[in-house]
Amino acid sequence: MPINDGSLVHLDGLTKPATTLIEKISDAVGGIFKPFQIVRVAKAEAEGDRIRAESQIQVTDLHRRAMHRFLEEEAKRQSNIESITEKALPLLEEKSSPQNMDDDWITNFFDKCRIVSDGDMQRLWSRVLAGEANAPGTFSRRTVSLLADLEKRDAELFTNLCDFAWIIGDATPLVFDFNGEVYNRRGISFDTLAHLETLGLIKIEAVAEFQRMRLPKRVTVFYHGTPVDLTFRNEEQNQINIGKVLLTHAGLDLARVCNSKPVEGFFEFVRAKWETESLIAKKDVISGTTPSD
């Protein structure tokens, strides 16, 4: 799927969802992938303006430099937009429905991402684009705006936090101790978490712990796909401590696409904690096996 200076994204050979997404983007943001897209239009208009200006007044070097800067900036932004879109295409699911994406969402998305040139950040943006195409309405415009404010090191820090996330209903980073070595080795501390809180990605509880409430007697939770069965004392209305960090709505959105990975030893660390709290079924403790065995 090469993107070149001739025809941008070639539709031949693409899947139907990919073709639909490109056409949807093109319609929403003014023919961004059509042969005579914005940079060519800008060049033509600039040339026309130059000719008209020279017929009336002498164009100064300042004018020429300004036009050159404008064209270079727009070409770079166009390249960023195309790169992010190209990276999103392989992530589309067969059941995706880009035709149902909101035009205003698409316009806002590309208005925010067009200045993103870093490869890693482009991949993050592409996963958001593909996720929205796969299930329109998944990512709010507020989440997109928050992503636009993230620097690369912020995204890396948030991904490190999500490496500790278990699925307990929602994605839940289990941070039980701000000074714990297992967290600090990954750059997770009170100060870095406070920074993520100011960005709107998480909430932190400095004194107590958050809890997941109203749980049934048996619950299956997951750590990066590995299940653990928890058994509580009561038939219903049980609760479990989930540590000092809670993802916000925007944090939950970005946790879906941040490409987090399991931390070595953290599964055993949390499982041992739950064993001491008698939450792991007795048969698992006796046999010494984990669900991944």
C-alpha positions in Angstrom: 0.0 0.0 0.0 2.6 2.6 -0.9 1.8 6.2 -0.6 3.6 8.2 -3.3 3.5 11.6 -4.7 1.4 10.5 -7.7 -1.9 9.1 -6.4 -1.4 8.9 -2.7 -3.2 5.8 -1.4 -3.9 3.3 -4.1 -7.3 1.7 -3.7 -6.5 -1.3 -5.8 -6.0 -4.5 -3.7 -7.2 -3.0 -0.4 -9.9 -4.6 1.6 -13.4 -3.2 1.5 -13.2 -1.7 5.0 -9.9 0.0 4.0 -11.3 1.4 0.8 -14.4 2.6 2.7 -12.3 4.3 5.4 -10.2 6.2 2.8 -13.3 7.3 0.9 -14.9 8.4 4.2 -11.8 10.4 5.2 -11.6 12.0 1.8 -15.3 13.1 1.9 -15.0 14.4 5.5 -11.9 16.4 5.1 -12.0 17.8 1.6 -10.6 15.2 -0.7 -7.5 14.5 1.3 -6.6 11.4 -0.7 -7.8 12.6 -4.1 -5.2 13.1 -6.9 -5.4 16.9 -6.7 -5.2 17.2 -2.9 -4.5 20.2 -0.7 -0.8 20.5 -1.4 -1.3 20.6 -5.2 -4.2 23.0 -4.8 -2.1 25.2 -2.5 0.8 25.2 -5.1 -1.6 26.1 -7.9 -3.3 28.9 -5.9 0.1 30.2 -4.6 1.4 30.3 -8.2 -1.8 32.1 -9.3 -1.5 34.6 -6.4 2.2 35.2 -7.3 1.3 36.0 -10.9 -1.5 38.3 -9.9 0.7 40.0 -7.3 3.5 40.5 -9.8 1.1 42.2 -12.2 0.3 44.8 -9.5 3.3 45.1 -7.2 6.7 43.6 -7.0 6.7 40.4 -4.9 9.3 40.8 -2.2 11.7 38.1 -1.0 9.6 38.1 2.2 6.5 37.0 0.2 8.4 34.3 -1.5 9.8 32.9 1.8 6.3 33.0 3.3 4.8 31.1 0.4 7.6 28.5 0.5 7.2 28.0 4.3 3.4 27.5 3.8 3.9 24.9 1.1 6.6 23.0 3.1 4.4 23.0 6.3 1.4 21.8 4.4 3.4 19.1 2.6 4.7 17.8 6.0 1.2 17.8 7.5 -0.1 16.0 4.5 2.6 13.4 4.9 1.8 12.9 8.6 -1.9 12.4 7.8 -1.2 9.9 5.1 1.3 8.0 7.2 -1.2 7.7 10.1 -3.9 6.5 7.8 -1.7 4.0 6.1 -0.7 2.5 9.5 -4.4 2.2 10.4 -5.4 0.2 7.4 -3.9 -3.2 8.4 -5.7 -2.8 11.8 -9.2 -2.7 10.4 -11.4 -5.7 11.1 -13.6 -7.4 8.5 -16.7 -6.3 10.5 -15.5 -2.7 10.8 -17.9 0.1 9.7 -16.0 3.2 8.8 -19.0 4.4 6.8 -20.7 5.1 10.1 -17.9 7.3 11.5 -19.0 10.8 12.4 -17.6 13.5 9.9 -17.0 15.9 12.7 -15.0 13.3 14.6 -12.8 12.7 11.5 -12.3 16.4 11.0 -11.3 16.9 14.6 -9.0 13.8 14.5 -7.0 14.9 11.5 -6.9 18.5 12.7 -5.1 17.2 15.9 -2.9 14.6 14.4 -1.5 16.4 11.3 1.5 17.8 13.3 2.5 14.3 14.6 5.6 13.1 12.9 7.2 10.7 15.4 6.7 7.1 14.2 5.7 5.7 17.6 3.2 8.4 18.2 1.8 8.0 14.7 1.3 4.3 15.5 -0.7 5.3 18.6 -2.8 7.7 16.6 -3.4 5.0 13.9 -4.7 2.5 16.5 -7.2 5.1 17.6 -8.3 5.7 14.0 -8.6 2.0 13.4 -10.4 1.5 16.7 -13.0 4.1 15.8 -13.5 2.7 12.3 -13.9 -0.8 13.8 -16.5 0.5 16.3 -17.7 4.0 15.7 -18.3 5.9 18.9 -15.5 4.1 20.8 -13.3 7.2 21.2 -14.7 10.5 22.3 -13.5 13.8 20.8 -12.3 14.7 24.3 -10.0 11.6 24.3 -8.6 12.7 20.9 -8.0 16.2 22.2 -6.2 14.8 25.3 -4.1 12.6 23.0 -3.1 15.6 21.1 -1.6 17.1 24.3 0.5 14.1 25.1 4.2 14.2 24.5 6.0 11.0 23.6 7.4 10.5 27.1 3.8 10.9 28.5 2.6 8.2 26.2 5.4 5.9 27.2 4.8 6.5 30.9 1.1 5.7 30.5 1.9 2.5 28.6 4.2 1.5 31.4 1.3 2.0 33.8 -1.0 -0.1 31.7 1.5 -2.9 31.7 0.3 -3.4 35.3 -3.4 -3.4 34.3 -5.7 -6.3 35.0 -9.2 -6.7 33.6 -11.5 -6.5 36.6 -14.6 -5.4 34.8 -12.6 -2.5 33.2 -8.8 -2.2 32.7 -7.4 -1.6 36.2 -3.8 -0.9 36.9 -3.1 -2.6 40.2 -0.7 -0.2 42.0 -0.7 -1.1 45.7 2.4 0.9 46.8 3.8 4.1 45.3 7.3 3.0 46.5 7.1 -0.6 45.4 10.2 -1.8 43.6 8.2 -3.6 41.0 6.6 -0.3 40.0 9.5 2.0 40.4 11.6 -0.1 38.0 9.1 0.8 35.3 9.1 4.5 36.2 5.9 4.4 38.2 6.0 6.5 41.4 3.8 9.0 43.2 5.4 11.8 41.2 4.9 10.3 37.8 1.4 9.2 38.6 0.6 12.7 39.8 1.7 13.9 36.4 -0.6 11.5 34.6 -3.4 12.7 36.8 -2.8 16.3 35.7 -3.1 15.1 32.1 -6.5 13.7 32.8 -5.6 10.0 32.3 -5.9 8.7 35.9 -7.1 9.4 39.4 -5.0 8.6 42.3 -5.8 7.9 46.0 -2.9 8.9 48.2 -4.1 7.4 51.5 -6.7 4.6 51.0 -7.4 2.4 48.0 -10.0 2.3 45.4 -12.4 -0.7 45.5 -14.5 -2.6 43.0 -17.9 -3.1 44.6 -20.9 -5.4 44.3 -19.1 -8.4 43.0 -20.7 -11.9 43.0 -19.2 -14.8 44.9 -17.0 -15.9 41.9 -15.3 -13.6 39.5 -12.8 -14.3 36.7 -10.2 -11.6 36.2 -7.4 -11.4 33.6 -3.8 -10.3 33.3 -3.0 -9.8 29.6 -5.2 -12.7 28.7 -4.3 -15.0 31.6 -7.3 -15.7 33.7 -7.5 -16.1 37.5 -10.7 -17.2 39.3 -11.4 -15.3 42.6 -13.8 -16.6 45.2 -15.3 -14.3 47.8 -16.9 -15.0 51.2 -20.4 -13.9 50.4 -22.8 -14.9 47.6 -23.1 -11.3 46.5 -22.2 -7.7 47.3 -18.5 -8.4 47.6 -15.7 -6.0 47.1 -12.0 -6.0 46.3 -9.2 -3.5 46.8 -7.8 -2.4 43.4 -5.0 -0.2 44.6 -4.3 3.5 44.4 -4.9 4.2 40.7 -8.1 4.4 38.6 -8.2 5.1 34.9 -10.4 8.0 33.8 -12.8 7.6 30.8 -10.1 9.0 28.5 -7.5 6.7 30.2 -9.7 3.7 29.6 -10.0 4.7 25.9 -6.3 5.0 25.5 -5.6 1.8 27.5 -7.3 -0.1 24.6 -4.7 1.1 22.1 -1.4 1.7 24.0 0.0 -1.7 23.2 0.9 -2.6 26.8 2.7 -5.8 27.7 2.8 -7.9 30.8 5.5 -7.2 33.4 7.7 -10.2 34.3 6.7 -11.6 37.7 3.7 -9.3 38.2 1.2 -12.0 37.7 2.8 -14.0 40.5 3.1 -10.9 42.7 -0.6 -10.1 42.5 -1.7 -13.8 42.7 0.4 -14.2 45.9 -1.3 -11.2 47.4 -4.8 -12.6 46.7 -3.8 -16.0 48.1 -2.9 -14.3 51.4 -6.4 -12.7 51.3 -8.0 -16.1 50.7 -9.4 -15.0 47.3 -7.8 -17.7 45.2 -9.7 -21.0 45.2 -8.2 -23.5 47.6 -7.7 -26.1 45.0 -5.4 -23.8 43.0 -3.3 -23.1 46.1 -2.9 -26.8 47.0 -2.0 -27.9 43.5 0.4 -25.0 43.0 -0.8 -24.4 39.5 -1.9 -21.3 37.8 -4.5 -20.9 35.0 -1.7 -20.5 32.5 -0.1 -23.9 33.3 
